[in-house]
Amino acid sequence: MRAVPKIVDKEERMQMILSKALEVFAKVGYRESNLSLIAEACCLSRPTVYQYFSDKKEIYYYAVKNVTSRMFEKYSNIAFAPGDQDEIERLRMIVLDIFSFARENESTLSNLVEFILSEKKSGVDVYSSIRSRTAKMRILIKRLVLQGIHRNTIRECDADKVGEEIFSLVVAEAFQVGFFPSFSAEEASSIVSEFLEAFRR
């Protein structure tokens, strides 16, 4: 009796490759990683990995996209779920979680910087790429600010401008948390909280 070939769930395998690839990137860095190392970590052949991704750059792009999508979903729930917290408090909760993520994923941040520098050297418009990747998060912050203005929890201000200022401050502090062990997530959160409090009505 012939064995029935195992049916492979393509989406499941793709997610497994992305997950293992992140482990490889964290272990050896983006520059030193390659498809052979990723295939080995997945217990797959290189040609099998090629069926899903053309190169490590594409794998890294999708891995980052996966992580940021999950984070955005989580922060959308914090921002707009029913509850007693006002918009300033919800922004604080999101910010603290971002800083905790930065602290726990130092190697991921290092790889992101490495990837950005590599892309820039290759002539890629990194700025546009980052803007498009972070667009949802920027909009989420602006929506919260706007909602706070309408609900009288945030004083009247230019929601677009303030949203951008909050986003820029969060990014700057997140990189400090991720790269400097002496700079804590709580410290960074306190700096952003002080900024947010200035807009409380």
PyMOL commands that set and color helices and strands:
alter all, ss='L'
color gray80, all
select helices_A, chain A and resi 10-28+35-42+46-50+56-80+87-104+106-121+126-150+159-179+185-197
alter helices_A, ss='H'
color red, helices_A
deselect
rebuild
show_as cartoon
